[in-house]
Amino acid sequence: MKIDPAARPFTAMVAAPTLIAALVRRPRTAAGLGLLTAGVTLFFRDPDRAPDLAPVGDPDVVLAPADGVIVHAGPAEPEVSPPGEWQQVSIFLSLLDVHINRLPYGGRVVSVTHRPGRFLAAYRAASGMQNERTEIVVERATPTGPRRVVVRQIVGQLARRIVTRVAPGDEVATGARIGLMKFGSRMDVFLPGDVVLAVAPRTRAVGGETALGRFATGSETPR
């Protein structure tokens, strides 16, 4: 299985004492640290994904940006969404989930904004606005007008660093990898009202595979 390069310093940090314990003949300690090394490395696993409800390149589908439990799906939470009227899908990532983040809807990256903040539990609604986060705005031109989607990478109590690998001006495909968050986090996706949602709270999503919803044919994004 592919491991993201961001794992290297963390794996090395726990692998060093594992090697020392083995050299001084502390087999139980070495075994325990070896399991920890494996666990830390697997946190950065990066499996390939393919959409299960729509073919690659479908211009209307919106895919889950991450693995995890959907904690909100519906009208945007007050004081959390960007200006305008939006729908919101929020996904909570536990330590056991794959933490590679993907773009839910392809297009041109309009802006990438990082904001410092608190480290509240990521499953709390307030974390969407108060926690440290990076906001990515993506826009796609269509025959009926532009479609715009907003994605937020939000850190939680354990996650303290966001890795974002896209920049303004980039053209990124739906489901493409855009970065990761280290050790527990949340992702919010803000969608215009003409997206028909296909998910509900307390269900699981698989990043790059689960369809969050679809744009209605002939629709335009509200401004």
Secondary structure, DSSP 4 states (H G I P E B T S, - for coil): --B-GGGHHHHHHHHHHHHHHHHTT-HHHHHHHHHHHHHHHHHTB------SSS-TT-SSEEE-SSSEEEEEEEEPPTTTSPSS--EEEEEEE-TTS--EEE-SS-EEEEEEEEE--B---TTSTTHHHHB-EEEEEEEE--TT--EEEEEEEEE-SS---EEE---TT-EE-TT-EEEEESSSEEEEEEE-TTEEE---TT-EE-TTTSEEEEEPTT-----
